Amino acid sequence: MVGGVWPIKDLKDPKVVSIAKFAVKEYNKQTNTTLHFVDVIKGKEHLVGGVIYHLVISAKDSNVAYPVKYETTVFEP
């Protein structure tokens, strides 16, 4: 259903993990940082002529002892 928003049921789905890793990689390029993806904590899919993924992920910087939560949005046509 176009326009619908649903929680992502399988946060370990390889496609979801790949999208989260892509978001971290792009963030690193844009901000000249070195975050490392750790896990997808939660997420929603929004169907609108493609899929918008709203994700909460954890990522770790090598200078910090523990992972930090980040929110990201990725559009997949």
MIKOLGU-489674 format. One line per field, with one value per residue (C-alpha): residue in one letter; residue number from 1; chain; x, y, z. Coordinates in nm, 2 decimals, padded with zeros to 4 digits. Layout:
<recs>
res <- (a; ...);
n <- (NUM; ...);
chain <- (A; ...);
east <- (X; ...);
north <- (Y; ...);
up <- (Z; ...);
</recs>
This chain:
<recs>
res <- (m; v; g; g; v; w; p; i; k; d; l; k; d; p; k; v; v; s; i; a; k; f; a; v; k; e; y; n; k; q; t; n; t; t; l; h; f; v; d; v; i; k; g; k; e; h; l; v; g; g; v; i; y; h; l; v; i; s; a; k; d; s; n; v; a; y; p; v; k; y; e; t; t; v; f; e; p);
n <- (1; 2; 3; 4; 5; 6; 7; 8; 9; 10; 11; 12; 13; 14; 15; 16; 17; 18; 19; 20; 21; 22; 23; 24; 25; 26; 27; 28; 29; 30; 31; 32; 33; 34; 35; 36; 37; 38; 39; 40; 41; 42; 43; 44; 45; 46; 47; 48; 49; 50; 51; 52; 53; 54; 55; 56; 57; 58; 59; 60; 61; 62; 63; 64; 65; 66; 67; 68; 69; 70; 71; 72; 73; 74; 75; 76; 77);
chain <- (A; A; A; A; A; A; A; A; A; A; A; A; A; A; A; A; A; A; A; A; A; A; A; A; A; A; A; A; A; A; A; A; A; A; A; A; A; A; A; A; A; A; A; A; A; A; A; A; A; A; A; A; A; A; A; A; A; A; A; A; A; A; A; A; A; A; A; A; A; A; A; A; A; A; A; A; A);
east <- (00.00; 00.16; 00.20; 00.19; 00.45; 00.54; 00.79; 01.07; 01.01; 01.35; 01.63; 01.89; 01.76; 02.07; 01.90; 01.83; 02.18; 02.32; 02.12; 02.24; 02.60; 02.55; 02.42; 02.73; 02.96; 02.79; 02.80; 03.17; 03.23; 03.04; 03.18; 03.53; 03.48; 03.54; 03.23; 03.19; 02.85; 02.75; 02.38; 02.03; 01.83; 01.49; 01.34; 01.04; 00.96; 00.76; 00.64; 00.63; 00.73; 01.02; 01.10; 01.21; 01.39; 01.39; 01.65; 01.80; 02.14; 02.44; 02.78; 03.12; 03.40; 03.74; 03.79; 03.49; 03.45; 03.09; 02.86; 02.63; 02.28; 02.22; 01.91; 01.92; 01.68; 01.76; 01.55; 01.56; 01.39);
north <- (00.00; 00.33; 00.58; 00.31; 00.30; -00.03; -00.14; -00.35; -00.70; -00.85; -00.61; -00.87; -00.90; -00.86; -00.59; -00.38; -00.43; -00.34; -00.01; 00.07; 00.01; 00.23; 00.51; 00.49; 00.48; 00.79; 00.97; 00.90; 01.04; 01.36; 01.42; 01.28; 01.05; 00.68; 00.54; 00.16; 00.01; -00.22; -00.30; -00.19; -00.11; -00.04; 00.08; 00.16; 00.13; 00.40; 00.30; 00.60; 00.53; 00.34; 00.27; 00.52; 00.34; 00.52; 00.35; 00.38; 00.22; 00.19; 00.28; 00.31; 00.56; 00.42; 00.70; 00.60; 00.29; 00.22; 00.24; 00.54; 00.55; 00.74; 00.80; 00.79; 00.79; 00.62; 00.63; 00.33; 00.39);
up <- (00.00; -00.11; 00.17; 00.44; 00.72; 00.88; 01.14; 01.00; 01.14; 01.07; 01.17; 01.08; 00.72; 00.50; 00.29; 00.60; 00.73; 00.39; 00.39; 00.74; 00.64; 00.33; 00.55; 00.78; 00.48; 00.33; 00.66; 00.69; 00.34; 00.41; 00.75; 00.72; 01.01; 01.07; 01.23; 01.22; 01.19; 01.48; 01.47; 01.36; 01.67; 01.52; 01.19; 00.98; 00.61; 00.43; 00.08; -00.15; -00.51; -00.36; 00.00; 00.26; 00.55; 00.88; 01.09; 01.44; 01.43; 01.66; 01.54; 01.71; 01.66; 01.73; 01.99; 02.20; 02.41; 02.35; 02.04; 02.00; 01.86; 01.53; 01.33; 00.95; 00.66; 00.33; 00.01; -00.22; -00.55);
</recs>
